[in-house]
Amino acid sequence: QALKKAMDLLLDPNDAVHANIRAALATALQGLLRSGEYTTKDGKPSTFTPMRSDITELTDERMVFMMHPCKNMHHLSGKTCPLVIGGGGEFVDAVWEMNNLMRVDPVHASERKTTPLFRNPVTGEALRYEDVNSWVKRLMSAVGEPPEEFSTHSIRIGGATALFAAGAT
């Protein structure tokens, strides 16, 4: 709830930079992503970085994108794990955010393989960990939370906590 409130306060969904951050945070929350699974250290994509071409389905109901296996499965190579996220979240809706991202920051089909899924559209670079971490702190501060207690990992923890509160084991 706090994340949604903060995003609505500070991140304009019609701004391409903001739309990338909103989609990244919403996807990380609902997909329980580690920061290394959707950000980079230096803005340069690696084999782990999700690209626009990794989206295999995006409708109003759900999105699917292929990602590299979790950190414990180094013996597998390539993006072989589908991440499926349903739409219609009560507070945060990653599917809506991703559809919005594709609307305000479109990429030609010929550029999808070389375009990071979440990026700075001004530079074309993948979202950097330090920038997303800074946004998380800024967002939480905007809703009265102590920013020093939050980081990108808080998004993963928040997603797991929301699932548990909804009855998941």
HURA-V976157 format. One record per pair of residues at least 24 apart in sequence whose ideal C-beta (glycine too) atoms are under 6 Angstrom apart, sorted by the first residue. I is the first residue (numbers start at 1). J is the second residue. Records with the same first field share a line. If there is no record, write none. Layout:
BEGIN
I=J ; J
END
This chain:
BEGIN
1=91
2=143
4=91 ; 92
5=143
6=139 ; 142 ; 143
9=142
10=142
13=100
14=104
16=104 ; 105 ; 121
19=100 ; 101 ; 104 ; 105
20=118 ; 119
21=135
22=97
23=97 ; 98 ; 101
24=118 ; 127
25=155
26=92 ; 94 ; 97
27=94
28=155
29=92 ; 155 ; 158 ; 159
30=85 ; 94
31=83 ; 85
32=156 ; 159 ; 160
35=129 ; 152
38=118
39=127 ; 129 ; 132
40=126 ; 128
41=129
43=125 ; 126 ; 128
45=116 ; 126
49=116 ; 126
50=117
51=117
52=107 ; 112 ; 115 ; 117
53=112 ; 113
54=79
60=87
61=87
62=86 ; 87
63=95 ; 98
END
